[in-house]
């Protein structure tokens, strides 16, 4: 099959409108409850007619109130991040914050925090651009110091070489990217990542179109990686994410090496690089 054949065979990337997000969440809710949740049941739960809700899922106008969003959240057993995504999608997304000025007292202070960390650490912008990093991370992931470095672009493409459990991590990255695309639906940088990175890989296209998983990525995430400084060794990293009150749209992430059996994970400890 030629590259053109592959391109023509791939389905279009899913656009996350309110209607298709509701359809996807209802499908997932049916799985969670081990029974089919019908459009009529959702309509009754939010006090609207079945026809009105059918039109909403079909993309023929309409918006939900906050109370209706919460009613759907209860029926669908939505997580906190899923509720946030639903509310953001319902109101058309959030206002994209201006790009941070890297020469401000706040960000210079955050750079000092990064520099004092003994572990790899970086500062990520609202759409996953790498704004700053420390020397330890630069040794592990030299690409992060390049102009325009973006975690999603790397993690879903070149990250396959460094992430030993890449297929699992790809699902996590896509859930994070879905949330960001719902949060900033008109952001050209986010759209470019979806088109250029996800759209270029049939495997990722299938994962993107086949799931409605979303996460802001604020919780502790674990990655099994092969640091660039020594390809023969691997390490399990736990990401601790911090948000600065002075720059709430950015996240400071510290990658802490841990033993694989911490918190009852079990298994053989990995060698730290």
N, C-alpha and C positions, 0 to 999 in steps of 0.2 A: 504494500500500500504506500503510495507516495504521500509526502507531506500535505499536498493539496487534498488528497482523498481523506486524510485524517481530519483536516480542517473542516471539510464538508460533512464528515460523519459526526462531528461533535455537536451536541445540542447547544442552543444558545444559553448563555449564562443567566441564571435566575435573577430577576430584578425584584428586590424586596419592597413591594408595595404593601399597604395595609391589608389588602384583600388576600394576596398569596401568603403573607405571613400568618394571617388568621387560619387559612386553610392548612398550612403546614403545622401550626401549633395544635390545631384540632386533631389532625392525624396522629401527632405524637401523644396527645392527651388520650386518644382512644387506646393507644398501646399501653399507656401508664395505667389506665383504669380497666384494661382487659375487656373492653366492650366498645362498641361504636358510639361515638358522641355525634348526634345529628345536628344539622343546622337549626332545626326546630327547637331542640333542647337548649342550644345556646341562646336563641332568640327569647325563649321563655325566661332564661336565667337573667337576662338584661332588660326585660320588660319591653321588648319590641316585637313586631310581627315577623313571622317566618319569611315573608317576601322581602321585608326591609333588610334582614340579615343576609339573605341570599344575594341581594344586590350588593351589599357591602363586600362580601367575599368575592364577588364577581368583578369588583372594581368599578361599580357604577355609582360612585359618590357615597357620601355619608361619612360621619365621624362618630367616634365613641366619646361618651363623657368619662370623667375620671372614675365615677362609680361603676360604669359599665365595664371599664377596663379591669377594675378590681373584681367584679363579678365573674368575668371571663377567667381571670387569674385563678380564682377559687375553683371553678369548674374544671379548668385545664391542669390544675396542680402545678402552676408555673413557679419557677425559681425566681429569686430576686432579680437576677440579670434578665430573665425572660420578661418579667413584668416591666422592667425599665425599657427593654427593647420595644415592647408593644406600645408603651406610652409615647416613646420617641417617634415611632413609626406613625402613630395615630396623629401626632401634631406636625408631621412632615420633617422631623429631625430637629437637631439643635443648631444654633448659630455656630459656625466654625470659628474658633478663636484665632485671633491674629497670630502669625508666627512669632515666637518669642525672640526678643533681642538678646543675642548671646553676650552682649557687653553691658550687663546690668548688675547691680550689687547682689540681687537675688540669685542670679545664675552663677555669678562668681563664687558666692557662698556655697551653692550646691556643688560646684566643681571642687571646692575644698573638702566637702564631705566625701565626695567620690575619691579624692586623692588619699584620704586618710583610711580608706577601707583596705584591709589585707586581702580581700577577695575581689574577684572581678565585679565591676559595677558600672552601670551606665545610666544616663538620663534620657528618657524617651519622650517624644512629643505626643500630642493627642492623636496623631495618625501614624505612630510607630516610627517616626524618624529618629535616628540616633543624634541627640543634640550634644552630648558630652560623654566621656568615658574616662576610666582611670588607666594607669599604665599596665596593671595586671590584665585587664580585659583586652587592651591593645595587643598584648603578647599572645593571648589565646585566640582572639578574633581580629586579626589585622584589618579586615574589611570595614570594621566598625568606625575606623578613623577616617575613612574616605568621605569625600564630599557627597552628600545625598544618600548616605547609608540609611537603610530602612530595615527594621527587623522582619517585617512580613515578606519583603522581597527576598531577603536572604533565607529565612526559615523555610519558605516554600519552594526554593530552587536549590541554591548552592548548599543550603543547610543539610541536604541529604547526605553529604560526605562527613559531616561532623556529628550529627544527631544519630546515635545508634538505634534509637527507636523512632525513626523519622515518620513512619506511617501513622503511629499513634499521635505523635506531636503535630503532624500535618492537620489532623482533625481539630486539635486544640487551636492551632494558628488560624484555621478557617473559621472556627467559632468566634475567635477574637476579631477577625476581619469582617465577618458578617455583622457583628455588633457595631463596629466602626462604620460600616457602610450604611447601616440604618441610622446611626447617630449623625453622620455627615453625608447624606445622600447625594449632595451636589458637589462634593469635593473631588476635584479632577485627579489629585494624587491617588486617592483611594480607588477611584474608578480605573486608573491606569494599572494599579497593582492587580486588580481583578481581571482586567482584559489581557494584560501583557504576561502575567505570571500564571495565574490560575487558568486563564483561557488557553495557554500554550501547552498545557499538560492534560491529556484526556483523563488521567487518573484523578487529578484535582478537580476537573470539571464535574466528574461523577460524584465526588464527595461534596462539592459545593451545591449541586442541584439536588442531591439526595438527602439533605439534612437541613433542619432548622435550628441546630444547636447554636446558641449565642453565649458569649461570656465577655465581661469587661476585662478579664485577665488580672483582676486585683488580688485574687487569692494565691496561696502558695502553690506554685507549679514546679514539677520536677522533670529534669531532663538528664538523660544519660548521654554524655558527650565524649568525643575524642578531641581533646585540645590540640590545636595546631602545633604546639611546642613539642609534642611527643605523640606521634600517631600510633604507637604501640600500646599506649595506656589509655584507660577511660576513667571517667569520674561521674558520679551522680551529683547533680547540682539541684539545690532547692532555691527557687527565686522568691525573695522577700521584696514586696513592692511597697514603697512609701510615697505618699503624696504631700507636697509642700503646701502649706496654707497660702504662701505668697505666690505660688505658681501651680494652682490646683489642676490645670489641664496637663501637666507633665507628671511623669512617674519616675521615681528613682528606684532602680532595681538592683539589688545585691544578690549575686549568684554564690551561694554558700555551699561548698563541698560537704556532703554528709555520707555516712555509712549506709549502705543499702538496706540493712536490717533495722534502721531507726524507725520508731513508731510501729514496730511489728511488721515491717515490710517483708522480712525474711530474705533468704538468699545469701549469696557469697558477697563479701565486701569487695568493692572495686578499688583498684589502686588509684590513689590521688596523684594527679600530675604535679 
